[in-house]
Amino acid sequence: MEVTQALLNAQSIDGTIRKHAEENLQQFQEQNLPGFLVSLSGELASEDKPVDSRKLAGLILKNALDAKDENRKWELVQRWLSLDTAAKAQVKACLLQTLSSLVLDARSTATQVVAKIAGIELPQKQWPELIGSLLSNIHQVPAHVKQATLETLGYLCEEVSHEVVDKDQVDKILTAVVQGMNSSESNDVRLAATGALYNALGFAHANFSNKEECECIMTVVCETTMSPEVKIRQAAFECLVSIAAMYYVKLEPHIQVIYNLTSNAIRSDQEPVALQAIEFWSTICDEETDILENHVGDTSGDSDIHCFYFIKQALPALIPLLLETLLKQEEDQDLDEDTWNIAMAGSTCLGLVALTSRDDIVPLVIPFIEENITKPDWRQREAATNAFGSILEGPSPDKLAPLINHALPFMLNALVKDPSNHVRGTTAWTLGRMFEFLHSSIVGTTIINEENAQQIITILLQSMKDVPNVAEKACGALYFLAQGYEDVGLTSPITPFFKDIVQALLTVTLREDATESRLRASAYETLNEVVRCSTDETAPLVLQLVSVIMMELHKCLEVQNLSSDERDKHSELIGLLCGCLTVIIQKLGSSEPTKYVFLQYADQIMGLFIWVFACRNATAHEEAMLAIGALAYAIGPDFAKYLPEFYKFLEIDLQNFEEYQVCAVTVGVVGDICRALEDKILPCCDGIMTQLLKNLSSDNLHRSVKPPLFSCIGDIALAIGDNFDKYLMYSMNTLQIAAEIAAHTSGFDLEMIDYINSLRNGILEAYSGIFQGFKNSSKTQLLIPYAPHILQFLDSIYMEKDMDDVVMKTAIGVLGDLTDTLGSTVGSLIQQSLSSKEFLNECLTSDDCLIKESAEWAKLAINRVISV
């Protein structure tokens, strides 16, 4: 086919022509994939072809190699690896040729596609000549070729793991990149080289361990932050941020130079550069807080991580610098949730410095607050209020309490009387921070008492009538005020105002401008927290709230003929109302007297939730499902009467692979229903188990749903006991296959190890549920053939030494369940397993009391079996 014309037609404004061209290209791809990819790479490489057809050819090529969805990505990788070697060689040759193209768009696309192929082939030990070939392009070639080559090396470092590239090649890449950053190079080359260094830093551990090489890299990066070109300075500071996160311990010789560079950038450079300079200090805070929390004071001798206290040393100079940034607000910054500017970055960094430096920050910030808090310019008042709010997490309550007691009346007055929206909004946020960090049962000093509670609540409720961005923050302050009384039991100073608070929040949700600044969502979140933390005294008022929220949900569900935008807002409101009902159900269901009264509403509530499933919106479905889970838990076995009508929606959402979060929530709700109904779930089990096993064997379901699917099998087995025998063989086969995959983690990155641990936990919870379900049954002998494999799985994951605490607790619990259920029939197997000795002993000496408790129970079960 004529590929050029098809590619151009596929971009036509005429829908018919475009559709026909897309169909032709799709057909070509399906009938002859190697020929299709070769044609596209030829199109991209040809200087005679139109720019538009070349760009689209490159884009289709890239999409043929990569996808956001993990399962689809894996399929595309396998498809490329299985292609004819000659075709792949042709495609790669065309792509490398395109790196020399005079057309920027063609070069730029080729750099990305080369890196995608490298990401597939280099781990398979294919295309070994690529890096050498790229490095040969760096010398004595036109600037545009050098730029494209450096970009390709940068993308390549982003795509592949550092284990894939040997040290000699890493050294050569870093040498080429550092040379490319030299001030004698063109701006385009310097920018590409600086971006490439950013991606290559993860490969440079050995180079940073070499003093001369580390010095060389740091010098070049620091020099590049002074480039005349804004984008290059920004990219160089991004490198410094990354170096701070990866190589903190190597910064000491350079920290004074970096302080000078960052302070100049923060004070006088353009915003994109200044933001990265502030981010450098935020990253240092993160690193030092982590070291101080996890390593300093480690007496085991295992820690070789040293804290240099860069923040503490820089405090006298750094704090004035950050306080200056607070005065650089933008007029409309509160109106757009995505806004990020120097004042916001400075405020965030100041908060992180407070966490790192604790009490030391307070005397350095207070003079700024005192000087600016009453100034006529709103910027100064807002900056002073922001500074106070930013330092409330970190310093000790003893240091802050006197200041807060002094400031609270002033803040409350400013919240209603300051003429500036900005100042009132930041004041509400600061009050929220006071209540979040310094008002709860864990803080000895009380800042709220019966004397000032009424004034605080009255002013917050008044502030909820303010413009949306102020009202939203006032809701947030009330949220933390309520949360502080979560654990106080029977009395709370806000109890007398419960009715007024609820009424005010409901009024906020009905405001015409409630969709602005997340106001409605914030009001419902606060209402939920006020209900959750309420006392028995207010239970009758919570009961009255049930019918109010039900009526609102009913009104919502009746609305029809909405535009697309209105439908989204409407679905969000349905989700918020279902979420509110969830909290009310949990609250009223937690004590017998209120539960009994509340159950009169159960039929109506369930009817509303069923109605919600008619609206095709993932958020609404998730919230309705969670609410049904709470209702099942509250009602118990009587929930069975709703199953016939509810089951079809349960099945639909278990099959919802596209909106996988809905599927995951539904799986959790099946577990809730099993716990509520126990063996009354039996009539639905054939359908549910078939769907669960189908989901587990599917490659199209997002991997995050797999662990809860396994746990759910355990919930079903526990609920129906030895009636599970009809599903046993299928379930155990599926679990065995998954256990073999989850047993080993060598070669995986940290993210994948976390996922494997969640998978292990799901598998172990399934085993635990099955063993507990069959305990004391006449059918326990059905489980004996599976015992060797399960013990082998426990031994394997113990040997890997990368279990997290959750898995450790579940694993030792499974050892106890297996022993307790199967008894002396598995005595010899237990004695031979590592788990019953080394793993058990490790758990018995654990610092985690839950692991220790499970281990002691497992030890009792093992001793009983072995003594027989």
FIDREN-258808 format. One record per residue (C-alpha): x, y, z; residue in one letter; residue number from 1. Coordinates in pm, whole numbers, plus 50000, padded with zeros to 5 digits. Example, Ala and Ser with C-alpha at 12.3 -4.5 7.8 and 13.67 -1.06 7.14 Angstrom:
BEGIN
east north up code pos
51230 49550 50780 a 1
51367 49894 50714 s 2
END
This chain:
BEGIN
east north up code pos
50000 50000 50000 m 1
50101 50366 49958 e 2
50207 50430 50317 v 3
50282 50802 50284 t 4
49937 50883 50152 q 5
49768 50660 50410 a 6
49958 50837 50691 l 7
49862 51180 50557 l 8
49498 51074 50507 n 9
49489 50944 50864 a 10
49537 51309 50972 q 11
49273 51450 50734 s 12
49004 51683 50870 i 13
48755 51486 50658 d 14
48624 51213 50894 g 15
48546 50966 50612 t 16
48894 50991 50457 i 17
49054 50966 50802 r 18
48853 50657 50903 k 19
48928 50479 50573 h 20
49304 50549 50610 a 21
49308 50428 50974 e 22
49133 50106 50868 e 23
49389 50051 50588 n 24
49682 50102 50824 l 25
49525 49867 51081 q 26
49470 49603 50812 q 27
49832 49634 50693 f 28
49952 49591 51055 q 29
49738 49282 51114 e 30
49823 49112 50782 q 31
50197 49182 50770 n 32
50342 49322 51093 l 33
50711 49300 50992 p 34
50641 49473 50659 g 35
50429 49735 50836 f 36
50702 49824 51088 l 37
50972 49829 50819 v 38
50756 50062 50605 s 39
50699 50297 50899 l 40
51069 50311 50988 s 41
51152 50376 50620 g 42
50898 50659 50613 e 43
51047 50811 50929 l 44
51402 50788 50790 a 45
51329 50932 50445 s 46
51421 51302 50408 e 47
51202 51319 50095 d 48
50879 51243 50281 k 49
50645 51507 50430 p 50
50709 51599 50796 v 51
50350 51510 50895 d 52
50368 51155 50758 s 53
50710 51103 50920 r 54
50584 51221 51260 k 55
50283 50990 51253 l 56
50497 50697 51133 a 57
50724 50748 51435 g 58
50430 50775 51673 l 59
50271 50451 51545 i 60
50609 50277 51572 l 61
50643 50391 51935 k 62
50290 50275 52017 n 63
50370 49936 51860 a 64
50639 49889 52127 l 65
50494 50039 52444 d 66
50166 50093 52630 a 67
50063 50236 52968 k 68
49871 49922 53058 d 69
50113 49663 53203 e 70
49948 49363 53036 n 71
49934 49531 52694 r 72
50297 49641 52730 k 73
50404 49284 52803 w 74
50218 49162 52492 e 75
50389 49423 52273 l 76
50733 49332 52412 v 77
50674 48962 52338 q 78
50547 49049 51990 r 79
50860 49249 51908 w 80
51094 48979 52042 l 81
50922 48716 51825 s 82
50958 48921 51504 l 83
51183 48813 51218 d 84
51545 48918 51294 t 85
51599 49070 50948 a 86
51290 49292 50982 a 87
51401 49410 51325 k 88
51749 49487 51192 a 89
51597 49695 50908 q 90
51379 49894 51149 v 91
51673 49962 51383 k 92
51899 50070 51094 a 93
51636 50319 50973 c 94
51592 50457 51322 l 95
51967 50513 51372 l 96
51978 50679 51030 q 97
51695 50913 51137 t 98
51906 51045 51426 l 99
52100 51240 51157 s 100
51783 51388 51001 s 101
51766 51765 50954 l 102
51400 51755 51066 v 103
51377 51803 51443 l 104
51042 51618 51481 d 105
51176 51311 51300 a 106
51496 51305 51508 r 107
51308 51355 51829 s 108
51068 51067 51759 t 109
51354 50837 51656 a 110
51539 50901 51984 t 111
51238 50773 52179 q 112
51175 50469 51958 v 113
51543 50363 51969 v 114
51525 50380 52351 a 115
51201 50176 52358 k 116
51363 49900 52150 i 117
51676 49917 52369 a 118
51451 49876 52674 g 119
51320 49552 52522 i 120
51637 49409 52369 e 121
51927 49501 52600 l 122
51790 49298 52896 p 123
51769 49002 52651 q 124
52138 49052 52557 k 125
52029 49167 52208 q 126
52153 49474 52014 w 127
52486 49474 52206 p 128
52642 49713 51950 e 129
52385 49991 52011 l 130
52560 50192 52283 i 131
52897 50175 52103 g 132
52727 50286 51782 s 133
52563 50582 51957 l 134
52885 50686 52130 l 135
53067 50690 51794 s 136
52811 50955 51684 n 137
52922 51197 51955 i 138
53256 51295 51800 h 139
53310 51515 51495 q 140
52948 51520 51382 v 141
52711 51814 51326 p 142
52554 51959 51642 a 143
52205 51831 51556 h 144
52331 51470 51537 v 145
52514 51508 51867 k 146
52198 51648 52027 q 147
51983 51356 51900 a 148
52242 51103 52014 t 149
52265 51249 52366 l 150
51884 51254 52387 e 151
51878 50888 52284 t 152
52134 50795 52551 l 153
51922 50981 52807 g 154
51602 50803 52708 y 155
51790 50471 52700 l 156
51902 50523 53062 c 157
51539 50592 53150 e 158
51419 50271 52983 e 159
51672 50012 53106 v 160
51788 49903 53450 s 161
52145 49993 53549 h 162
52229 49621 53582 e 163
52184 49583 53205 v 164
52467 49820 53109 v 165
52823 49720 53204 d 166
53053 49962 53392 k 167
53277 50034 53095 d 168
52979 50149 52887 q 169
52839 50352 53178 v 170
53174 50532 53206 d 171
53170 50611 52836 k 172
52809 50735 52847 i 173
52887 50963 53143 l 174
53203 51092 52973 t 175
53007 51175 52656 a 176
52728 51339 52853 v 177
52960 51548 53072 v 178
53152 51662 52761 q 179
52821 51754 52597 g 180
52740 51983 52894 m 181
53057 52186 52828 n 182
52996 52558 52774 s 183
53169 52539 52433 s 184
52881 52328 52296 e 185
52564 52469 52142 s 186
52261 52529 52366 n 187
52068 52240 52207 d 188
52356 51998 52273 v 189
52403 52123 52632 r 190
52033 52087 52707 l 191
52021 51733 52562 a 192
52336 51638 52755 a 193
52204 51779 53086 t 194
51875 51591 53039 g 195
52073 51274 52959 a 196
52281 51315 53277 l 197
51959 51344 53479 y 198
51845 51004 53346 n 199
52194 50849 53376 a 200
52247 50939 53744 l 201
52100 50608 53856 g 202
52382 50432 53666 f 203
52659 50637 53830 a 204
52694 50481 54178 h 205
53048 50360 54111 a 206
53144 50697 53959 n 207
53015 50890 54259 f 208
53217 50656 54483 s 209
53533 50766 54298 n 210
53641 51101 54444 k 211
53785 51247 54119 e 212
53489 51137 53904 e 213
53239 51265 54161 c 214
53424 51597 54171 e 215
53417 51618 53790 c 216
53039 51550 53765 i 217
52955 51793 54047 m 218
53173 52070 53898 t 219
53012 52038 53555 v 220
52658 52034 53701 v 221
52730 52340 53918 c 222
52881 52528 53622 e 223
52580 52437 53407 t 224
52341 52596 53660 t 225
52496 52929 53551 m 226
52426 52882 53178 s 227
52277 53190 53002 p 228
51989 52966 52881 e 229
51691 52924 53119 v 230
51604 52566 53015 k 231
51964 52453 53066 i 232
51981 52613 53413 r 233
51651 52445 53503 q 234
51777 52104 53380 a 235
52103 52145 53576 a 236
51916 52221 53900 f 237
51695 51915 53830 e 238
52021 51714 53823 c 239
52121 51863 54160 l 240
51782 51765 54305 v 241
51829 51408 54183 s 242
52188 51397 54316 i 243
52060 51514 54656 a 244
51815 51220 54661 a 245
52060 50955 54532 m 246
52401 51070 54656 y 247
52333 51278 54970 y 248
52650 51148 55138 v 249
52866 51287 54854 k 250
52742 51647 54885 l 251
52948 51776 55178 e 252
53246 51918 54980 p 253
53006 52102 54747 h 254
52728 52219 54980 i 255
52855 52578 55024 q 256
52882 52626 54647 v 257
52535 52473 54600 i 258
52392 52702 54870 y 259
52528 53008 54685 n 260
52391 52884 54351 l 261
52047 52796 54489 t 262
52012 53119 54689 s 263
52093 53330 54380 n 264
51844 53128 54174 a 265
51569 53152 54439 i 266
51616 53529 54479 r 267
51661 53641 54121 s 268
51620 53369 53857 d 269
51312 53292 53650 q 270
51041 53084 53818 e 271
51114 52739 53656 p 272
51477 52764 53776 v 273
51391 52903 54120 a 274
51139 52621 54177 l 275
51410 52359 54118 q 276
51651 52544 54347 a 277
51389 52533 54627 i 278
51323 52166 54546 e 279
51693 52094 54615 f 280
51651 52202 54978 w 281
51318 52020 55009 s 282
51498 51703 54896 t 283
51779 51757 55149 i 284
51508 51786 55418 c 285
51350 51458 55306 d 286
51687 51282 55315 e 287
51787 51416 55656 e 288
51446 51351 55812 t 289
51468 50992 55684 d 290
51820 50947 55824 i 291
51729 51101 56161 l 292
51415 50885 56193 e 293
51559 50556 56071 n 294
51935 50553 56121 h 295
52062 50798 56384 v 296
52073 50623 56718 g 297
52097 50283 56546 d 298
52315 50095 56796 t 299
52323 49770 56596 s 300
52621 49895 56397 g 301
52445 49807 56071 d 302
52395 50167 55958 s 303
52668 50335 55756 d 304
52447 50634 55673 i 305
52569 50956 55826 h 306
52366 51276 55871 c 307
52565 51588 55781 f 308
52301 51824 55926 y 309
52314 52046 55618 f 310
51976 52199 55710 i 311
52078 52276 56068 k 312
52397 52445 55946 q 313
52215 52640 55675 a 314
51921 52750 55897 l 315
52033 53110 55971 p 316
52072 53181 55597 a 317
51812 52941 55454 l 318
51514 53056 55665 i 319
51529 53426 55556 p 320
51565 53305 55197 l 321
51252 53087 55221 l 322
51056 53355 55406 l 323
51126 53595 55116 e 324
50966 53346 54875 t 325
50639 53360 55071 l 326
50595 53721 54955 l 327
50589 53617 54586 k 328
50223 53510 54578 q 329
50007 53528 54267 e 330
49672 53709 54277 e 331
49467 53412 54155 d 332
49671 53123 54296 q 333
49380 52996 54508 d 334
49148 52956 54211 l 335
49340 52684 54026 d 336
49418 52355 54201 e 337
49712 52291 53966 d 338
49891 52619 54044 t 339
50246 52577 54171 w 340
50461 52883 54221 n 341
50758 53011 54421 i 342
50548 53108 54725 a 343
50389 52761 54740 m 344
50723 52583 54691 a 345
50880 52804 54961 g 346
50596 52726 55203 s 347
50631 52351 55139 t 348
51009 52368 55188 c 349
50967 52569 55509 l 350
50736 52294 55640 g 351
50996 52029 55557 l 352
51270 52235 55726 v 353
51049 52250 56038 a 354
51022 51870 56035 l 355
51399 51836 56004 t 356
51515 52109 56241 s 357
51237 52081 56504 r 358
51248 52351 56773 d 359
51547 52534 56617 d 360
51330 52686 56343 i 361
51084 52864 56574 v 362
51295 53165 56689 p 363
51407 53225 56329 l 364
51052 53250 56193 v 365
50865 53431 56475 i 366
51026 53778 56408 p 367
50908 53760 56044 f 368
50554 53677 56160 i 369
50548 53957 56418 e 370
50683 54209 56168 e 371
50436 54129 55888 n 372
50113 53998 56044 i 373
49952 54344 56081 t 374
50099 54518 55772 k 375
49856 54700 55536 p 376
49978 54500 55231 d 377
49783 54169 55207 w 378
50093 53992 55073 r 379
50282 54055 55396 q 380
49991 53945 55618 r 381
49936 53632 55409 e 382
50310 53547 55409 a 383
50327 53586 55789 a 384
50022 53361 55836 t 385
50162 53107 55588 n 386
50497 53105 55772 a 387
50320 53029 56102 f 388
50110 52750 55946 g 389
50417 52598 55778 s 390
50617 52544 56101 i 391
50342 52375 56306 l 392
50458 52018 56229 e 393
50802 51935 56368 g 394
50868 52157 56670 p 395
50758 52019 57008 s 396
50411 52101 57146 p 397
50581 52264 57448 d 398
50760 52506 57215 k 399
50450 52585 57008 l 400
50164 52580 57262 a 401
50237 52923 57417 p 402
50262 53077 57069 l 403
49937 52915 56958 i 404
49748 53021 57271 n 405
49868 53376 57205 h 406
49790 53364 56830 a 407
49455 53182 56834 l 408
49231 53483 56918 p 409
49413 53694 56656 f 410
49371 53420 56391 m 411
49000 53376 56465 l 412
48949 53749 56430 n 413
49143 53759 56099 a 414
48939 53470 55963 l 415
48623 53681 55958 v 416
48754 54038 55946 k 417
49059 54048 55719 d 418
48961 54219 55391 p 419
49173 53983 55176 s 420
49042 53645 55054 n 421
49403 53523 55039 h 422
49469 53607 55403 v 423
49140 53457 55523 r 424
49207 53137 55323 g 425
49559 53097 55461 t 426
49430 53175 55812 t 427
49173 52893 55786 a 428
49449 52659 55659 w 429
49675 52759 55953 t 430
49394 52696 56203 l 431
49350 52353 56043 g 432
49722 52283 56092 r 433
49697 52393 56459 m 434
49411 52149 56516 f 435
49581 51871 56317 e 436
49917 51872 56496 f 437
49853 52024 56837 l 438
49506 51919 56942 h 439
49450 51553 57023 s 440
49474 51307 57307 s 441
49843 51243 57228 i 442
49941 51608 57287 v 443
49955 51701 57653 g 444
49882 52072 57613 t 445
49521 52153 57524 t 446
49464 52455 57305 i 447
49086 52403 57292 i 448
48867 52400 57601 n 449
48506 52457 57698 e 450
48572 52834 57722 e 451
48700 52887 57366 n 452
48526 52596 57185 a 453
48209 52796 57122 q 454
48399 53092 56975 q 455
48610 52866 56752 i 456
48309 52676 56617 i 457
48097 52988 56568 t 458
48372 53155 56364 i 459
48445 52843 56156 l 460
48073 52805 56075 l 461
48055 53171 55980 q 462
48364 53128 55761 s 463
48190 52846 55573 m 464
47967 53114 55416 k 465
48276 53287 55272 d 466
48401 53256 54911 v 467
48463 52891 54807 p 468
48839 52874 54861 n 469
48809 53019 55215 v 470
48501 52810 55300 a 471
48679 52494 55181 e 472
48972 52557 55416 k 473
48732 52638 55703 a 474
48574 52295 55644 c 475
48925 52148 55660 g 476
48991 52321 55995 a 477
48665 52183 56135 l 478
48763 51835 56007 y 479
49081 51837 56218 f 480
48899 51995 56512 l 481
48656 51699 56515 a 482
48934 51445 56460 q 483
49115 51563 56773 g 484
48827 51422 56981 y 485
48829 51080 56813 e 486
48967 50898 57118 d 487
48827 51100 57406 v 488
48528 50872 57470 g 489
48210 51014 57615 l 490
48269 51389 57634 t 491
48384 51645 57383 s 492
48359 52026 57395 p 493
48208 52025 57045 i 494
47922 51786 57132 t 495
47681 52072 57228 p 496
47732 52221 56880 f 497
47686 51896 56684 f 498
47347 51993 56539 k 499
47465 52341 56432 d 500
47780 52195 56274 i 501
47587 51933 56075 v 502
47331 52190 55959 q 503
47604 52433 55849 a 504
47788 52160 55655 l 505
47467 52046 55482 l 506
47401 52409 55385 t 507
47751 52429 55232 v 508
47685 52118 55020 t 509
47379 52290 54868 l 510
47559 52614 54773 r 511
47537 52701 54403 e 512
47915 52747 54392 d 513
47984 52425 54587 a 514
48167 52265 54292 t 515
48438 52536 54305 e 516
48760 52478 54504 s 517
48647 52124 54600 r 518
48405 52288 54847 l 519
48127 52028 54832 r 520
48369 51734 54861 a 521
48542 51902 55156 s 522
48207 51967 55330 a 523
48105 51600 55298 y 524
48449 51479 55412 e 525
48415 51703 55719 t 526
48059 51587 55785 l 527
48185 51226 55770 n 528
48461 51302 56021 e 529
48223 51487 56256 v 530
47991 51182 56251 v 531
48277 50933 56287 r 532
48420 51114 56592 c 533
48083 51190 56754 s 534
47983 51060 57098 t 535
47689 50841 57208 d 536
47519 51160 57321 e 537
47464 51271 56961 t 538
47349 50930 56828 a 539
46982 51044 56795 p 540
47099 51334 56573 l 541
47304 51096 56358 v 542
46989 50884 56317 l 543
46800 51192 56195 q 544
47079 51250 55942 l 545
47007 50913 55775 v 546
46679 51028 55622 s 547
46829 51365 55518 v 548
47113 51201 55321 i 549
46880 50937 55178 m 550
46649 51211 55052 m 551
46940 51395 54886 e 552
47053 51071 54719 l 553
46698 51000 54602 h 554
46672 51351 54450 k 555
47006 51300 54273 c 556
46904 50965 54124 l 557
46583 51114 53982 e 558
46765 51378 53775 v 559
46784 51303 53401 q 560
46893 51460 53069 n 561
47225 51602 53187 l 562
47514 51726 52972 s 563
47844 51536 52989 s 564
48000 51788 53228 d 565
47690 51796 53449 e 566
47680 51416 53452 r 567
48036 51397 53589 d 568
47959 51645 53870 k 569
47634 51462 53939 h 570
47808 51124 53964 s 571
48064 51275 54200 e 572
47778 51399 54423 l 573
47619 51050 54421 i 574
47956 50909 54528 g 575
47986 51164 54811 l 576
47635 51083 54938 l 577
47705 50706 54930 c 578
48033 50772 55116 g 579
47844 50971 55379 c 580
47594 50688 55424 l 581
47885 50443 55464 t 582
48019 50640 55760 v 583
47671 50675 55916 i 584
47608 50298 55875 i 585
47944 50219 56039 q 586
47877 50460 56325 k 587
47522 50347 56400 l 588
47602 49981 56338 g 589
47881 49982 56597 s 590
47646 49977 56899 s 591
47340 49758 56952 e 592
47082 50025 57054 p 593
47147 50252 56752 t 594
47185 49956 56517 k 595
46841 49827 56610 y 596
46677 50166 56535 v 597
46882 50220 56220 f 598
46782 49883 56068 l 599
46434 50020 55995 q 600
46597 50214 55709 y 601
46792 49916 55568 a 602
46545 49822 55290 d 603
46521 50180 55163 q 604
46896 50233 55177 i 605
46966 49909 54990 m 606
46707 50010 54730 g 607
46892 50340 54674 l 608
47229 50165 54640 f 609
47082 49926 54380 i 610
46951 50232 54193 w 611
47304 50384 54194 v 612
47427 50091 53983 f 613
47209 50217 53697 a 614
47438 50520 53663 c 615
47747 50431 53463 r 616
48017 50594 53671 n 617
48314 50421 53834 a 618
48332 50651 54140 t 619
47959 50616 54214 a 620
47984 50234 54178 h 621
48288 50216 54408 e 622
48121 50423 54680 e 623
47792 50230 54654 a 624
47981 49900 54678 m 625
48172 50017 54987 l 626
47845 50130 55145 a 627
47687 49788 55075 i 628
47988 49622 55240 g 629
47932 49838 55550 a 630
47558 49760 55544 l 631
47622 49383 55520 a 632
47860 49404 55815 y 633
47601 49598 56020 a 634
47302 49376 55932 i 635
47479 49039 55952 g 636
47304 48718 55832 p 637
46982 48907 55750 d 638
47164 49069 55455 f 639
47092 48742 55268 a 640
46748 48872 55166 k 641
46914 49133 54941 y 642
47135 48886 54757 l 643
46894 48781 54478 p 644
46856 49140 54351 e 645
47211 49256 54433 f 646
47395 48953 54291 y 647
47365 49057 53922 k 648
47538 49392 53996 f 649
47804 49215 54199 l 650
47875 48990 53902 e 651
47887 49282 53656 i 652
48137 49473 53869 d 653
48353 49162 53924 l 654
48382 49153 53542 q 655
48473 49522 53514 n 656
48838 49486 53407 f 657
48851 49829 53244 e 658
48767 50022 53561 e 659
48974 49784 53769 y 660
48939 49990 54091 q 661
48565 49906 54081 v 662
48653 49538 54040 c 663
48897 49558 54335 a 664
48640 49726 54562 v 665
48379 49465 54462 t 666
48617 49183 54552 v 667
48660 49343 54897 g 668
48282 49368 54937 v 669
48244 48996 54857 v 670
48472 48939 55157 g 671
48256 49169 55374 d 672
47941 48982 55268 i 673
48104 48644 55341 c 674
48192 48757 55693 r 675
47836 48885 55744 a 676
47646 48588 55597 l 677
47880 48297 55663 e 678
47722 47985 55505 d 679
47417 48182 55386 k 680
47640 48300 55097 i 681
47637 47941 54966 l 682
47368 47987 54695 p 683
47586 48251 54521 c 684
47918 48070 54558 c 685
47921 47885 54225 d 686
47890 48211 54032 g 687
48131 48405 54253 i 688
48402 48136 54260 m 689
48379 48086 53882 t 690
48429 48460 53830 q 691
48713 48487 54085 l 692
48907 48200 53926 l 693
48841 48343 53578 k 694
48975 48682 53694 n 695
49286 48522 53841 l 696
49369 48344 53515 s 697
49313 48657 53301 s 698
49604 48857 53158 d 699
49375 49155 53098 n 700
49298 49235 53462 l 701
49522 49492 53632 h 702
49773 49312 53852 r 703
49680 49516 54164 s 704
49345 49328 54181 v 705
49511 48983 54202 k 706
49617 48989 54573 p 707
49266 49078 54703 p 708
49120 48810 54470 l 709
49327 48546 54649 f 710
49227 48685 54992 s 711
48864 48668 54883 c 712
48895 48292 54814 i 713
49004 48257 55178 g 714
48702 48461 55293 d 715
48465 48232 55099 i 716
48630 47915 55233 a 717
48608 48045 55589 l 718
48241 48137 55541 a 719
48120 47808 55392 i 720
48354 47565 55572 g 721
48393 47220 55418 d 722
48126 47302 55157 n 723
48429 47456 54984 f 724
48537 47102 54884 d 725
48378 47137 54538 k 726
48610 47434 54462 y 727
48916 47293 54636 l 728
49102 47137 54344 m 729
49059 47440 54114 y 730
49151 47686 54389 s 731
49457 47493 54507 m 732
49589 47455 54150 n 733
49554 47831 54092 t 734
49717 47906 54428 l 735
50004 47666 54356 q 736
50083 47832 54021 i 737
50073 48178 54183 a 738
50285 48061 54478 a 739
50558 47936 54241 e 740
50568 48281 54077 i 741
50563 48468 54410 a 742
50826 48252 54583 a 743
51128 48428 54431 h 744
51211 48796 54380 t 745
51571 48797 54253 s 746
51628 49056 53981 g 747
51317 49257 54065 f 748
51315 49626 54161 d 749
51170 49751 54493 l 750
50830 49831 54343 e 751
50800 49478 54207 m 752
50914 49326 54539 i 753
50639 49525 54716 d 754
50387 49386 54467 y 755
50519 49028 54512 i 756
50479 49069 54888 n 757
50117 49179 54848 s 758
50064 48877 54618 l 759
50221 48644 54877 r 760
49996 48789 55145 n 761
49685 48729 54933 g 762
49790 48367 54862 i 763
49865 48304 55230 l 764
49530 48455 55337 e 765
49358 48216 55093 a 766
49543 47917 55246 y 767
49460 48039 55596 s 768
49088 48071 55518 g 769
49079 47725 55360 i 770
49252 47556 55658 f 771
49038 47737 55913 q 772
48722 47658 55714 g 773
48799 47283 55713 f 774
48904 47265 56080 k 775
48717 46993 56276 n 776
48556 46872 55952 s 777
48534 46511 55838 s 778
48688 46624 55506 k 779
49024 46753 55634 t 780
49204 46462 55461 q 781
49128 46640 55128 l 782
49386 46902 55225 l 783
49673 46660 55304 i 784
49804 46631 54943 p 785
49856 47009 54931 y 786
50055 47035 55256 a 787
50404 46960 55107 p 788
50373 47235 54848 h 789
50246 47490 55102 i 790
50532 47413 55341 l 791
50777 47439 55050 q 792
50627 47783 54965 f 793
50674 47896 55327 l 794
51035 47771 55324 d 795
51104 47946 54990 s 796
50977 48286 55095 i 797
51166 48256 55424 y 798
51488 48181 55232 m 799
51438 48488 55008 e 800
51472 48714 55318 k 801
51258 48993 55170 d 802
50922 48939 55341 m 803
50763 49249 55490 d 804
50606 49233 55840 d 805
50253 49177 55706 v 806
50361 48872 55504 v 807
50567 48740 55795 m 808
50265 48750 56027 k 809
50035 48584 55770 t 810
50297 48322 55681 a 811
50360 48209 56038 i 812
49981 48210 56087 g 813
49942 47972 55791 v 814
50201 47738 55945 l 815
49988 47734 56260 g 816
49661 47688 56066 d 817
49801 47400 55859 l 818
49936 47225 56171 t 819
49623 47289 56376 d 820
49385 47161 56105 t 821
49580 46859 55975 l 822
49729 46751 56310 g 823
49958 46450 56341 s 824
49908 46346 55976 t 825
50162 46613 55879 v 826
50392 46579 56184 g 827
50691 46444 55990 s 828
50650 46706 55713 l 829
50643 46983 55974 i 830
50959 46852 56142 q 831
51145 46849 55808 q 832
51048 47207 55713 s 833
51267 47512 55772 l 834
50956 47707 55864 s 835
50891 47509 56180 s 836
51241 47581 56310 k 837
51439 47881 56180 e 838
51143 48087 56054 f 839
50939 48015 56367 l 840
51231 48112 56593 n 841
51284 48435 56400 e 842
50917 48524 56446 c 843
50922 48433 56815 l 844
51197 48694 56870 t 845
51034 48961 56651 s 846
50986 49316 56787 d 847
50641 49318 56625 d 848
50396 49197 56891 c 849
50145 49070 56628 l 850
50411 48851 56459 i 851
50524 48725 56800 k 852
50166 48645 56903 e 853
50101 48446 56581 s 854
50433 48264 56624 a 855
50354 48163 56982 e 856
50021 48021 56868 w 857
50192 47833 56579 a 858
50451 47696 56824 k 859
50174 47557 57050 l 860
50009 47387 56750 a 861
50343 47239 56633 i 862
50432 47115 56983 n 863
50094 46940 57009 r 864
50148 46762 56677 v 865
50512 46666 56733 i 866
50450 46538 57087 s 867
50189 46295 56943 v 868
END
